[in-house]
Amino acid sequence: MFDIQEIRSQFPILDQEVNGKPLVYLDNAATSQKPNSVLEVWKQYYTEINANVHRGIHTLSQLATEEMELSRRKIQKFINAKHDFEVIFTKGTTEGLNLIAYILTGKLKKDDEIIISYLEHHSNIVPWQLLCERTGAKLRVIPIDDNGILQLDYLDQYLSEKTKVVAVNQVSNALGVVNPIEEIILRTRRNSDAYIVIDGAQSAPHFRIDVQAMDCDFFVFSGHKMYAPMGTGILYGKEHILDSLPPFHGGGEMIATCSFDGTTYAGLPFKYEAGTPNVGGNIALGAAVDFIEKVGHENLQRHENALLEYAQRQLLEIEGLKVYGEKARRTGVVSFNLEGVGISSDVGMILDKMGVAVRTGHHCTQPIMDFFNIAGTVRASFAVYNTFQEIDLLVEGVKKAKRMLS
């Protein structure tokens, strides 16, 4: 049974005031708060079993290794990867995308093409631009319409034997638009042999992920947006692809043998996990998966969709308020501006004085803002612990901002 008050009681940070008002935390697309179950696992690692992994025969090292590898298996199940060694621990989505773009360098040449979309976060734009600079490849961009919906006819036009990478997000961080990933992958497979890279930073906290059914080549996401500590993330890659590509970083852990005459590399996943990992964070990421599974994907998604629907309906009753992506299928985010209010941060500061935390600005998606000819938006984003009463406080704050700033 879904009990919102019981869920909220697990998040100690929510039980506080900001500027003399109860905290209303609506910046979950930037980072989520952490439940006690995750915080306790993280603390337990550092207070009871702090040791390096895979390198020691002593008891603490063995315990740390067992706990981190258990977490890897939890994440394997969470995304339905075929093998646990296809799950690579990273610092987050950005590192995962940069890793992929780097190790694919040898697979591209001059005039090859990489396809991304207008809806991408900068972290799914800049690494591909850097890859183009290294190889002479060209970037092609799937456009959007006035609701932020991808125009997939352009994908069909762009796909060719020159296409080597198609990299798109599953959910837009700026608008909350849910992209038709299955259709994008189907069209790509039909028309090219391109590597398919899915940015799941904004989908992993909200959806049940199945990378095998999706049939992507790579899938990346961050832990800190799904109730885990910062500095944690996952890169999933198909076994035969990861085996065929070079390492990203060199150092300890990722070698099989090392001498001054040459080095051979370890098998998966260690080939891509050079150096001491974020052991405590990686173990706590497994605890975050446990938390999501206990709540239940269906419960989580039903609640968050109801929050989004309610928030949009209430906000659109405010005269002069525009929601971006209003007609698109969305999850977790409502992104808006007030007519006549030129700077979204002004609205954000007034909301902050009322204890309401939202994100303002371009959300690391400047091309989207350029498309709409705006500098930024006010973005409210939801998690499983948010309530309808908090939406009412958001709406009250926006109305106050309109009165003060118009």
C-alpha atoms as a printed R data frame, in Angstrom:
    type eleno elety resid chain resno      x       y       z
1   ATOM     1    CA   MET     A     1  0.000   0.000   0.000
2   ATOM     2    CA   PHE     A     2  1.369   3.433  -0.985
3   ATOM     3    CA   ASP     A     3  1.658   5.574   2.178
4   ATOM     4    CA   ILE     A     4  3.092   8.998   1.352
5   ATOM     5    CA   GLN     A     5  3.598  10.007   4.983
6   ATOM     6    CA   GLU     A     6  5.484   6.800   5.724
7   ATOM     7    CA   ILE     A     7  7.682   7.419   2.669
8   ATOM     8    CA   ARG     A     8  8.339  11.028   3.693
9   ATOM     9    CA   SER     A     9  9.331   9.903   7.183
10  ATOM    10    CA   GLN     A    10 12.288   8.072   5.622
11  ATOM    11    CA   PHE     A    11 13.836  11.324   4.338
12  ATOM    12    CA   PRO     A    12 15.252  13.293   7.288
13  ATOM    13    CA   ILE     A    13 16.144  16.357   5.235
14  ATOM    14    CA   LEU     A    14 12.464  17.041   4.515
15  ATOM    15    CA   ASP     A    15 11.758  17.656   8.198
16  ATOM    16    CA   GLN     A    16 13.200  21.159   8.331
17  ATOM    17    CA   GLU     A    17 12.416  24.776   7.585
18  ATOM    18    CA   VAL     A    18 14.001  27.040   4.977
19  ATOM    19    CA   ASN     A    19 13.620  30.778   5.472
20  ATOM    20    CA   GLY     A    20 11.159  30.065   8.261
21  ATOM    21    CA   LYS     A    21  8.919  27.909   6.051
22  ATOM    22    CA   PRO     A    22  8.594  24.117   5.770
23  ATOM    23    CA   LEU     A    23 10.913  22.876   3.036
24  ATOM    24    CA   VAL     A    24  9.164  22.055  -0.246
25  ATOM    25    CA   TYR     A    25 11.830  20.341  -2.320
26  ATOM    26    CA   LEU     A    26 10.947  20.411  -6.026
27  ATOM    27    CA   ASP     A    27 14.422  20.212  -7.576
28  ATOM    28    CA   ASN     A    28 14.582  16.452  -7.996
29  ATOM    29    CA   ALA     A    29 15.712  16.519 -11.635
30  ATOM    30    CA   ALA     A    30 18.918  18.127 -10.345
31  ATOM    31    CA   THR     A    31 19.328  15.702  -7.456
32  ATOM    32    CA   SER     A    32 16.999  13.716  -5.230
33  ATOM    33    CA   GLN     A    33 17.077  13.500  -1.459
34  ATOM    34    CA   LYS     A    34 18.292  10.322   0.235
35  ATOM    35    CA   PRO     A    35 16.292   7.966   2.473
36  ATOM    36    CA   ASN     A    36 17.598   6.682   5.796
37  ATOM    37    CA   SER     A    37 18.114   3.212   4.340
38  ATOM    38    CA   VAL     A    38 20.654   4.622   1.858
39  ATOM    39    CA   LEU     A    39 22.337   6.933   4.367
40  ATOM    40    CA   GLU     A    40 22.694   4.109   6.883
41  ATOM    41    CA   VAL     A    41 24.299   1.751   4.356
42  ATOM    42    CA   TRP     A    42 26.740   4.485   3.314
43  ATOM    43    CA   LYS     A    43 27.601   5.224   6.947
44  ATOM    44    CA   GLN     A    44 27.912   1.535   7.782
45  ATOM    45    CA   TYR     A    45 30.536   1.065   5.089
46  ATOM    46    CA   TYR     A    46 32.745   3.822   6.510
47  ATOM    47    CA   THR     A    47 32.231   2.888  10.152
48  ATOM    48    CA   GLU     A    48 32.363  -0.915   9.924
49  ATOM    49    CA   ILE     A    49 33.978  -2.247   6.723
50  ATOM    50    CA   ASN     A    50 36.008   0.598   5.212
51  ATOM    51    CA   ALA     A    51 38.612  -1.120   3.017
52  ATOM    52    CA   ASN     A    52 39.641  -1.230  -0.614
53  ATOM    53    CA   VAL     A    53 37.989  -3.789  -2.860
54  ATOM    54    CA   HIS     A    54 39.320  -6.651  -4.991
55  ATOM    55    CA   ARG     A    55 42.824  -6.209  -3.590
56  ATOM    56    CA   GLY     A    56 43.026  -7.719  -0.154
57  ATOM    57    CA   ILE     A    57 42.710 -11.093   1.472
58  ATOM    58    CA   HIS     A    58 41.877  -9.625   4.882
59  ATOM    59    CA   THR     A    59 38.347  -9.739   6.216
60  ATOM    60    CA   LEU     A    60 37.343  -6.105   5.722
61  ATOM    61    CA   SER     A    61 38.528  -6.071   2.115
62  ATOM    62    CA   GLN     A    62 36.596  -9.252   1.437
63  ATOM    63    CA   LEU     A    63 33.446  -7.804   3.037
64  ATOM    64    CA   ALA     A    64 33.741  -4.559   1.067
65  ATOM    65    CA   THR     A    65 34.207  -6.495  -2.160
66  ATOM    66    CA   GLU     A    66 31.206  -8.715  -1.456
67  ATOM    67    CA   GLU     A    67 28.969  -5.717  -0.706
68  ATOM    68    CA   MET     A    68 30.003  -3.780  -3.820
69  ATOM    69    CA   GLU     A    69 29.592  -6.772  -6.084
70  ATOM    70    CA   LEU     A    70 26.190  -7.463  -4.504
71  ATOM    71    CA   SER     A    71 25.258  -3.899  -5.413
72  ATOM    72    CA   ARG     A    72 26.391  -4.521  -8.994
73  ATOM    73    CA   ARG     A    73 24.083  -7.536  -9.187
74  ATOM    74    CA   LYS     A    74 21.179  -5.489  -7.805
75  ATOM    75    CA   ILE     A    75 21.737  -2.923 -10.536
76  ATOM    76    CA   GLN     A    76 22.007  -5.670 -13.151
77  ATOM    77    CA   LYS     A    77 18.541  -6.819 -12.122
78  ATOM    78    CA   PHE     A    78 17.255  -3.228 -11.874
79  ATOM    79    CA   ILE     A    79 18.034  -2.561 -15.555
80  ATOM    80    CA   ASN     A    80 17.712  -6.217 -16.672
81  ATOM    81    CA   ALA     A    81 21.239  -6.487 -18.053
82  ATOM    82    CA   LYS     A    82 22.155  -9.968 -19.272
83  ATOM    83    CA   HIS     A    83 25.378 -10.114 -17.219
84  ATOM    84    CA   ASP     A    84 26.561  -8.342 -14.074
85  ATOM    85    CA   PHE     A    85 29.905  -7.580 -15.740
86  ATOM    86    CA   GLU     A    86 28.056  -5.408 -18.287
87  ATOM    87    CA   VAL     A    87 27.398  -3.001 -15.378
88  ATOM    88    CA   ILE     A    88 30.257  -0.491 -15.007
89  ATOM    89    CA   PHE     A    89 30.459   1.815 -11.988
90  ATOM    90    CA   THR     A    90 31.093   5.483 -12.893
91  ATOM    91    CA   LYS     A    91 30.874   8.883 -11.225
92  ATOM    92    CA   GLY     A    92 27.613   9.609 -13.037
93  ATOM    93    CA   THR     A    93 25.922  10.126 -16.396
94  ATOM    94    CA   THR     A    94 28.425  12.711 -17.604
95  ATOM    95    CA   GLU     A    95 31.415  10.449 -17.028
96  ATOM    96    CA   GLY     A    96 29.577   7.551 -18.672
97  ATOM    97    CA   LEU     A    97 28.855   9.552 -21.818
98  ATOM    98    CA   ASN     A    98 32.413  10.872 -21.992
99  ATOM    99    CA   LEU     A    99 33.737   7.341 -21.537
100 ATOM   100    CA   ILE     A   100 31.669   6.056 -24.447
101 ATOM   101    CA   ALA     A   101 32.607   8.963 -26.720
102 ATOM   102    CA   TYR     A   102 36.284   8.414 -25.953
103 ATOM   103    CA   ILE     A   103 36.424   4.657 -26.478
104 ATOM   104    CA   LEU     A   104 34.541   4.999 -29.796
105 ATOM   105    CA   THR     A   105 37.202   7.312 -31.225
106 ATOM   106    CA   GLY     A   106 38.822   4.559 -33.274
107 ATOM   107    CA   LYS     A   107 35.485   3.549 -34.790
108 ATOM   108    CA   LEU     A   108 34.868   6.886 -36.562
109 ATOM   109    CA   LYS     A   109 36.588   8.637 -39.419
110 ATOM   110    CA   LYS     A   110 36.261  11.853 -41.373
111 ATOM   111    CA   ASP     A   111 32.721  12.572 -42.627
112 ATOM   112    CA   ASP     A   112 31.110   9.845 -40.518
113 ATOM   113    CA   GLU     A   113 28.021  11.105 -38.691
114 ATOM   114    CA   ILE     A   114 26.713  11.200 -35.125
115 ATOM   115    CA   ILE     A   115 23.009  11.837 -34.525
116 ATOM   116    CA   ILE     A   116 21.747  13.492 -31.340
117 ATOM   117    CA   SER     A   117 18.606  15.519 -30.629
118 ATOM   118    CA   TYR     A   118 17.624  19.047 -29.714
119 ATOM   119    CA   LEU     A   119 16.487  17.757 -26.317
120 ATOM   120    CA   GLU     A   120 19.928  16.767 -25.050
121 ATOM   121    CA   HIS     A   121 21.653  17.917 -21.884
122 ATOM   122    CA   HIS     A   122 25.052  19.478 -22.546
123 ATOM   123    CA   SER     A   123 26.635  16.240 -21.309
124 ATOM   124    CA   ASN     A   124 25.096  14.447 -24.321
125 ATOM   125    CA   ILE     A   125 26.219  17.174 -26.722
126 ATOM   126    CA   VAL     A   126 29.750  18.230 -25.806
127 ATOM   127    CA   PRO     A   127 31.379  14.736 -25.676
128 ATOM   128    CA   TRP     A   128 30.119  14.089 -29.225
129 ATOM   129    CA   GLN     A   129 31.371  17.476 -30.406
130 ATOM   130    CA   LEU     A   130 34.771  16.566 -28.966
131 ATOM   131    CA   LEU     A   131 34.608  13.211 -30.778
132 ATOM   132    CA   CYS     A   132 33.843  15.067 -34.008
133 ATOM   133    CA   GLU     A   133 36.880  17.284 -33.429
134 ATOM   134    CA   ARG     A   134 39.094  14.224 -32.908
135 ATOM   135    CA   THR     A   135 37.858  12.315 -35.943
136 ATOM   136    CA   GLY     A   136 36.427  14.780 -38.472
137 ATOM   137    CA   ALA     A   137 32.959  13.297 -38.049
138 ATOM   138    CA   LYS     A   138 29.862  15.494 -38.334
139 ATOM   139    CA   LEU     A   139 27.032  16.083 -35.878
140 ATOM   140    CA   ARG     A   140 23.403  15.917 -36.976
141 ATOM   141    CA   VAL     A   141 20.552  17.039 -34.736
142 ATOM   142    CA   ILE     A   142 16.950  15.787 -34.696
143 ATOM   143    CA   PRO     A   143 14.716  18.886 -34.370
144 ATOM   144    CA   ILE     A   144 11.733  19.361 -32.080
145 ATOM   145    CA   ASP     A   145  8.331  20.988 -32.529
146 ATOM   146    CA   ASP     A   146  6.724  23.665 -30.351
147 ATOM   147    CA   ASN     A   147  5.838  21.033 -27.712
148 ATOM   148    CA   GLY     A   148  9.353  19.651 -27.511
149 ATOM   149    CA   ILE     A   149  8.406  16.491 -29.421
150 ATOM   150    CA   LEU     A   150 11.151  14.977 -31.579
151 ATOM   151    CA   GLN     A   151 10.505  15.079 -35.330
152 ATOM   152    CA   LEU     A   152 11.473  11.510 -36.160
153 ATOM   153    CA   ASP     A   153 11.049  11.969 -39.909
154 ATOM   154    CA   TYR     A   154 14.380  13.758 -39.716
155 ATOM   155    CA   LEU     A   155 15.945  10.722 -38.054
156 ATOM   156    CA   ASP     A   156 14.884   8.654 -41.071
157 ATOM   157    CA   GLN     A   157 16.409  11.257 -43.392
158 ATOM   158    CA   TYR     A   158 19.688  11.371 -41.454
159 ATOM   159    CA   LEU     A   159 20.273   7.647 -41.017
160 ATOM   160    CA   SER     A   160 22.712   6.207 -43.572
161 ATOM   161    CA   GLU     A   161 25.830   4.104 -43.875
162 ATOM   162    CA   LYS     A   162 27.711   7.162 -42.549
163 ATOM   163    CA   THR     A   163 25.822   7.044 -39.232
164 ATOM   164    CA   LYS     A   164 28.082   5.614 -36.551
165 ATOM   165    CA   VAL     A   165 26.387   6.786 -33.325
166 ATOM   166    CA   VAL     A   166 22.830   7.692 -32.320
167 ATOM   167    CA   ALA     A   167 22.770   9.210 -28.824
168 ATOM   168    CA   VAL     A   168 19.525  10.474 -27.262
169 ATOM   169    CA   ASN     A   169 18.019  10.836 -23.829
170 ATOM   170    CA   GLN     A   170 15.004   8.865 -22.736
171 ATOM   171    CA   VAL     A   171 13.566  11.820 -20.795
172 ATOM   172    CA   SER     A   172 14.450  15.501 -21.202
173 ATOM   173    CA   ASN     A   173 15.785  17.045 -18.009
174 ATOM   174    CA   ALA     A   174 14.609  20.516 -19.062
175 ATOM   175    CA   LEU     A   175 11.058  19.701 -20.182
176 ATOM   176    CA   GLY     A   176 10.325  16.211 -18.876
177 ATOM   177    CA   VAL     A   177  9.423  15.079 -22.393
178 ATOM   178    CA   VAL     A   178  9.520  11.274 -22.748
179 ATOM   179    CA   ASN     A   179 11.155  10.286 -26.002
180 ATOM   180    CA   PRO     A   180  9.958   7.234 -27.992
181 ATOM   181    CA   ILE     A   181 13.166   5.305 -27.391
182 ATOM   182    CA   GLU     A   182 11.857   1.999 -28.697
183 ATOM   183    CA   GLU     A   183 10.822   3.628 -31.983
184 ATOM   184    CA   ILE     A   184 14.146   5.463 -32.283
185 ATOM   185    CA   ILE     A   185 16.081   2.227 -31.748
186 ATOM   186    CA   LEU     A   186 13.869   0.308 -34.188
187 ATOM   187    CA   ARG     A   187 14.370   2.894 -36.937
188 ATOM   188    CA   THR     A   188 18.101   3.043 -36.284
189 ATOM   189    CA   ARG     A   189 18.523  -0.738 -36.420
190 ATOM   190    CA   ARG     A   190 16.519  -0.852 -39.645
191 ATOM   191    CA   ASN     A   191 18.684   1.716 -41.417
192 ATOM   192    CA   SER     A   192 22.211   1.591 -39.983
193 ATOM   193    CA   ASP     A   193 24.759  -0.291 -37.898
194 ATOM   194    CA   ALA     A   194 25.223   2.672 -35.544
195 ATOM   195    CA   TYR     A   195 26.011   2.340 -31.870
196 ATOM   196    CA   ILE     A   196 22.912   3.355 -29.872
197 ATOM   197    CA   VAL     A   197 23.559   5.316 -26.684
198 ATOM   198    CA   ILE     A   198 20.698   6.136 -24.289
199 ATOM   199    CA   ASP     A   199 21.022   8.805 -21.592
200 ATOM   200    CA   GLY     A   200 18.838   7.480 -18.780
201 ATOM   201    CA   ALA     A   201 19.660  10.114 -16.156
202 ATOM   202    CA   GLN     A   202 16.042  11.295 -15.984
203 ATOM   203    CA   SER     A   203 14.332   7.981 -16.740
204 ATOM   204    CA   ALA     A   204 16.022   5.590 -14.296
205 ATOM   205    CA   PRO     A   205 14.446   7.366 -11.268
206 ATOM   206    CA   HIS     A   206 10.940   7.129 -12.761
207 ATOM   207    CA   PHE     A   207 10.615   4.102 -15.074
208 ATOM   208    CA   ARG     A   208 11.283   0.396 -15.018
209 ATOM   209    CA   ILE     A   209 14.330  -0.002 -17.260
210 ATOM   210    CA   ASP     A   210 14.920  -3.076 -19.431
211 ATOM   211    CA   VAL     A   211 18.052  -2.686 -21.528
212 ATOM   212    CA   GLN     A   212 17.636  -6.072 -23.183
213 ATOM   213    CA   ALA     A   213 14.099  -5.322 -24.374
214 ATOM   214    CA   MET     A   214 15.227  -1.828 -25.362
215 ATOM   215    CA   ASP     A   215 18.145  -3.317 -27.348
216 ATOM   216    CA   CYS     A   216 20.404  -0.304 -26.811
217 ATOM   217    CA   ASP     A   217 24.174  -0.729 -26.991
218 ATOM   218    CA   PHE     A   218 24.869   1.602 -24.070
219 ATOM   219    CA   PHE     A   219 22.712   2.988 -21.264
220 ATOM   220    CA   VAL     A   220 23.964   5.492 -18.686
221 ATOM   221    CA   PHE     A   221 22.467   7.015 -15.556
222 ATOM   222    CA   SER     A   222 23.364   8.722 -12.287
223 ATOM   223    CA   GLY     A   223 22.796   7.477  -8.765
224 ATOM   224    CA   HIS     A   224 22.220  10.848  -7.141
225 ATOM   225    CA   LYS     A   225 19.020  11.476  -9.105
226 ATOM   226    CA   MET     A   226 17.526   8.184  -7.866
227 ATOM   227    CA   TYR     A   227 18.023   8.491  -4.090
228 ATOM   228    CA   ALA     A   228 21.703   7.406  -4.017
229 ATOM   229    CA   PRO     A   229 24.798   9.448  -3.079
230 ATOM   230    CA   MET     A   230 26.443  11.899  -5.434
231 ATOM   231    CA   GLY     A   231 29.479  10.654  -7.337
232 ATOM   232    CA   THR     A   232 27.783   7.390  -8.309
233 ATOM   233    CA   GLY     A   233 26.526   6.204 -11.657
234 ATOM   234    CA   ILE     A   234 26.293   3.326 -14.089
235 ATOM   235    CA   LEU     A   235 27.346   2.626 -17.637
236 ATOM   236    CA   TYR     A   236 25.720  -0.431 -19.148
237 ATOM   237    CA   GLY     A   237 27.215  -1.813 -22.344
238 ATOM   238    CA   LYS     A   238 26.670  -5.013 -24.290
239 ATOM   239    CA   GLU     A   239 29.385  -7.547 -23.539
240 ATOM   240    CA   HIS     A   240 30.691  -8.023 -27.082
241 ATOM   241    CA   ILE     A   241 30.882  -4.265 -27.653
242 ATOM   242    CA   LEU     A   242 32.717  -3.478 -24.422
243 ATOM   243    CA   ASP     A   243 35.102  -6.371 -25.070
244 ATOM   244    CA   SER     A   244 35.943  -4.976 -28.510
245 ATOM   245    CA   LEU     A   245 36.708  -1.404 -27.380
246 ATOM   246    CA   PRO     A   246 39.784   0.058 -25.627
247 ATOM   247    CA   PRO     A   247 39.948   1.178 -21.988
248 ATOM   248    CA   PHE     A   248 39.136   4.715 -20.896
249 ATOM   249    CA   HIS     A   249 41.504   5.302 -17.947
250 ATOM   250    CA   GLY     A   250 44.732   3.470 -17.210
251 ATOM   251    CA   GLY     A   251 45.951   2.496 -13.779
252 ATOM   252    CA   GLY     A   252 45.301  -0.017 -11.073
253 ATOM   253    CA   GLU     A   253 42.471  -2.547 -11.142
254 ATOM   254    CA   MET     A   254 42.062  -2.446 -14.950
255 ATOM   255    CA   ILE     A   255 45.136  -4.516 -15.805
256 ATOM   256    CA   ALA     A   256 45.654  -8.253 -16.202
257 ATOM   257    CA   THR     A   257 49.447  -7.941 -16.441
258 ATOM   258    CA   CYS     A   258 51.691  -4.887 -16.433
259 ATOM   259    CA   SER     A   259 55.373  -4.557 -17.313
260 ATOM   260    CA   PHE     A   260 57.576  -1.954 -18.960
261 ATOM   261    CA   ASP     A   261 57.298  -3.950 -22.161
262 ATOM   262    CA   GLY     A   262 53.527  -3.655 -22.265
263 ATOM   263    CA   THR     A   263 50.228  -4.160 -20.481
264 ATOM   264    CA   THR     A   264 47.283  -6.467 -20.952
265 ATOM   265    CA   TYR     A   265 43.856  -5.489 -19.700
266 ATOM   266    CA   ALA     A   266 41.513  -7.098 -17.225
267 ATOM   267    CA   GLY     A   267 38.189  -8.533 -18.291
268 ATOM   268    CA   LEU     A   268 34.839  -6.835 -17.768
269 ATOM   269    CA   PRO     A   269 33.846  -4.903 -15.765
270 ATOM   270    CA   PHE     A   270 37.285  -4.054 -14.355
271 ATOM   271    CA   LYS     A   271 38.707  -3.008 -17.724
272 ATOM   272    CA   TYR     A   272 36.669   0.203 -17.341
273 ATOM   273    CA   GLU     A   273 37.036   0.697 -13.577
274 ATOM   274    CA   ALA     A   274 40.577   1.992 -13.132
275 ATOM   275    CA   GLY     A   275 41.613   3.128  -9.666
276 ATOM   276    CA   THR     A   276 39.928   2.975  -6.297
277 ATOM   277    CA   PRO     A   277 36.157   3.194  -6.805
278 ATOM   278    CA   ASN     A   278 33.596   5.067  -4.730
279 ATOM   279    CA   VAL     A   279 33.008   1.906  -2.707
280 ATOM   280    CA   GLY     A   280 30.664   3.360  -0.089
281 ATOM   281    CA   GLY     A   281 28.668   5.213  -2.711
282 ATOM   282    CA   ASN     A   282 28.443   2.191  -4.981
283 ATOM   283    CA   ILE     A   283 27.156   0.028  -2.135
284 ATOM   284    CA   ALA     A   284 24.631   2.737  -1.225
285 ATOM   285    CA   LEU     A   285 23.485   2.823  -4.866
286 ATOM   286    CA   GLY     A   286 22.400  -0.767  -4.382
287 ATOM   287    CA   ALA     A   287 20.446   0.352  -1.310
288 ATOM   288    CA   ALA     A   288 18.737   3.026  -3.419
289 ATOM   289    CA   VAL     A   289 17.671   0.303  -5.856
290 ATOM   290    CA   ASP     A   290 16.266  -1.609  -2.882
291 ATOM   291    CA   PHE     A   291 14.295   1.478  -1.835
292 ATOM   292    CA   ILE     A   292 12.780   1.933  -5.305
293 ATOM   293    CA   GLU     A   293 11.908  -1.752  -5.555
294 ATOM   294    CA   LYS     A   294 10.249  -1.664  -2.129
295 ATOM   295    CA   VAL     A   295  8.100   1.352  -3.089
296 ATOM   296    CA   GLY     A   296  7.321  -0.337  -6.419
297 ATOM   297    CA   HIS     A   297  7.771   1.120  -9.886
298 ATOM   298    CA   GLU     A   298  4.043   1.169 -10.533
299 ATOM   299    CA   ASN     A   299  3.300   3.028  -7.281
300 ATOM   300    CA   LEU     A   300  6.105   5.473  -7.878
301 ATOM   301    CA   GLN     A   301  5.111   6.233 -11.457
302 ATOM   302    CA   ARG     A   302  1.395   6.509 -10.650
303 ATOM   303    CA   HIS     A   303  2.078   9.000  -7.848
304 ATOM   304    CA   GLU     A   304  4.540  11.111  -9.824
305 ATOM   305    CA   ASN     A   305  2.260  11.250 -12.874
306 ATOM   306    CA   ALA     A   306 -0.617  12.390 -10.662
307 ATOM   307    CA   LEU     A   307  1.598  15.128  -9.207
308 ATOM   308    CA   LEU     A   308  2.590  16.299 -12.683
309 ATOM   309    CA   GLU     A   309 -0.982  16.361 -13.938
310 ATOM   310    CA   TYR     A   310 -2.154  18.260 -10.853
311 ATOM   311    CA   ALA     A   311  0.727  20.745 -10.978
312 ATOM   312    CA   GLN     A   312  0.218  21.546 -14.658
313 ATOM   313    CA   ARG     A   313 -3.525  21.961 -14.242
314 ATOM   314    CA   GLN     A   314 -3.118  24.314 -11.281
315 ATOM   315    CA   LEU     A   315 -0.304  26.342 -12.832
316 ATOM   316    CA   LEU     A   316 -2.127  26.836 -16.149
317 ATOM   317    CA   GLU     A   317 -4.936  28.542 -14.270
318 ATOM   318    CA   ILE     A   318 -2.517  31.413 -13.645
319 ATOM   319    CA   GLU     A   319 -3.006  34.004 -16.373
320 ATOM   320    CA   GLY     A   320  0.071  34.526 -18.517
321 ATOM   321    CA   LEU     A   321  1.830  31.325 -17.441
322 ATOM   322    CA   LYS     A   322  3.292  29.149 -20.206
323 ATOM   323    CA   VAL     A   323  4.245  25.496 -19.733
324 ATOM   324    CA   TYR     A   324  6.878  24.248 -22.180
325 ATOM   325    CA   GLY     A   325  6.114  20.849 -23.659
326 ATOM   326    CA   GLU     A   326  2.531  21.136 -22.442
327 ATOM   327    CA   LYS     A   327  1.073  18.730 -25.028
328 ATOM   328    CA   ALA     A   328  3.909  16.193 -24.966
329 ATOM   329    CA   ARG     A   329  4.037  12.995 -22.959
330 ATOM   330    CA   ARG     A   330  6.117  13.948 -19.934
331 ATOM   331    CA   THR     A   331  7.249  12.679 -16.566
332 ATOM   332    CA   GLY     A   332  8.557  14.294 -13.417
333 ATOM   333    CA   VAL     A   333  8.930  17.885 -14.658
334 ATOM   334    CA   VAL     A   334  6.878  20.990 -15.293
335 ATOM   335    CA   SER     A   335  8.920  23.803 -16.858
336 ATOM   336    CA   PHE     A   336  7.320  27.225 -17.162
337 ATOM   337    CA   ASN     A   337  7.617  31.013 -17.363
338 ATOM   338    CA   LEU     A   338  5.421  33.943 -16.418
339 ATOM   339    CA   GLU     A   339  4.542  36.432 -19.142
340 ATOM   340    CA   GLY     A   340  6.205  39.773 -18.501
341 ATOM   341    CA   VAL     A   341  8.780  38.339 -16.085
342 ATOM   342    CA   GLY     A   342 12.059  38.369 -17.949
343 ATOM   343    CA   ILE     A   343 14.316  36.459 -15.560
344 ATOM   344    CA   SER     A   344 13.266  33.052 -14.242
345 ATOM   345    CA   SER     A   345 15.670  33.382 -11.312
346 ATOM   346    CA   ASP     A   346 13.540  36.217  -9.919
347 ATOM   347    CA   VAL     A   347 10.634  33.790  -9.600
348 ATOM   348    CA   GLY     A   348 12.954  31.197  -8.092
349 ATOM   349    CA   MET     A   349 14.205  33.608  -5.432
350 ATOM   350    CA   ILE     A   350 10.670  34.526  -4.359
351 ATOM   351    CA   LEU     A   351  9.763  30.830  -4.162
352 ATOM   352    CA   ASP     A   352 12.883  30.188  -2.076
353 ATOM   353    CA   LYS     A   353 11.770  32.804   0.447
354 ATOM   354    CA   MET     A   354  8.611  30.711   0.819
355 ATOM   355    CA   GLY     A   355 10.643  27.529   1.363
356 ATOM   356    CA   VAL     A   356 10.009  26.181  -2.149
357 ATOM   357    CA   ALA     A   357 13.123  24.865  -3.911
358 ATOM   358    CA   VAL     A   358 12.952  24.850  -7.722
359 ATOM   359    CA   ARG     A   359 15.560  25.138 -10.469
360 ATOM   360    CA   THR     A   360 15.806  28.175 -12.731
361 ATOM   361    CA   GLY     A   361 17.907  28.988 -15.804
362 ATOM   362    CA   HIS     A   362 18.786  26.973 -18.894
363 ATOM   363    CA   HIS     A   363 19.214  23.618 -17.089
364 ATOM   364    CA   CYS     A   364 22.347  22.808 -19.146
365 ATOM   365    CA   THR     A   365 20.158  22.709 -22.265
366 ATOM   366    CA   GLN     A   366 20.901  25.993 -23.995
367 ATOM   367    CA   PRO     A   367 19.831  24.732 -27.462
368 ATOM   368    CA   ILE     A   368 16.312  24.100 -26.090
369 ATOM   369    CA   MET     A   369 16.187  27.615 -24.670
370 ATOM   370    CA   ASP     A   370 17.411  29.031 -27.977
371 ATOM   371    CA   PHE     A   371 14.661  27.119 -29.789
372 ATOM   372    CA   PHE     A   372 12.001  28.742 -27.599
373 ATOM   373    CA   ASN     A   373 13.840  32.084 -27.720
374 ATOM   374    CA   ILE     A   374 14.077  32.326 -23.938
375 ATOM   375    CA   ALA     A   375 16.946  32.629 -21.461
376 ATOM   376    CA   GLY     A   376 15.602  29.937 -19.149
377 ATOM   377    CA   THR     A   377 12.597  28.538 -17.321
378 ATOM   378    CA   VAL     A   378 11.373  27.815 -13.826
379 ATOM   379    CA   ARG     A   379 11.491  24.043 -13.409
380 ATOM   380    CA   ALA     A   380  9.626  22.126 -10.720
381 ATOM   381    CA   SER     A   381 10.519  18.438 -10.663
382 ATOM   382    CA   PHE     A   382  8.973  15.685  -8.589
383 ATOM   383    CA   ALA     A   383  9.960  12.608  -6.632
384 ATOM   384    CA   VAL     A   384  8.088   9.919  -4.767
385 ATOM   385    CA   TYR     A   385  8.056  11.924  -1.503
386 ATOM   386    CA   ASN     A   386  6.356  15.049  -2.924
387 ATOM   387    CA   THR     A   387  2.726  15.809  -2.091
388 ATOM   388    CA   PHE     A   388 -0.247  17.616  -3.587
389 ATOM   389    CA   GLN     A   389 -0.082  20.066  -0.683
390 ATOM   390    CA   GLU     A   390  3.429  20.972  -1.788
391 ATOM   391    CA   ILE     A   391  2.097  21.655  -5.286
392 ATOM   392    CA   ASP     A   392 -0.441  24.024  -3.736
393 ATOM   393    CA   LEU     A   393  2.416  25.888  -2.014
394 ATOM   394    CA   LEU     A   394  4.295  26.079  -5.317
395 ATOM   395    CA   VAL     A   395  1.246  27.546  -7.050
396 ATOM   396    CA   GLU     A   396  0.704  30.017  -4.213
397 ATOM   397    CA   GLY     A   397  4.329  31.108  -4.552
398 ATOM   398    CA   VAL     A   398  4.095  31.547  -8.306
399 ATOM   399    CA   LYS     A   399  0.997  33.696  -7.876
400 ATOM   400    CA   LYS     A   400  2.878  35.828  -5.358
401 ATOM   401    CA   ALA     A   401  5.820  36.145  -7.757
402 ATOM   402    CA   LYS     A   402  3.456  37.253 -10.513
403 ATOM   403    CA   ARG     A   403  1.991  39.963  -8.281
404 ATOM   404    CA   MET     A   404  5.433  41.202  -7.238
405 ATOM   405    CA   LEU     A   405  7.194  41.052 -10.601
406 ATOM   406    CA   SER     A   406  4.531  41.933 -13.197
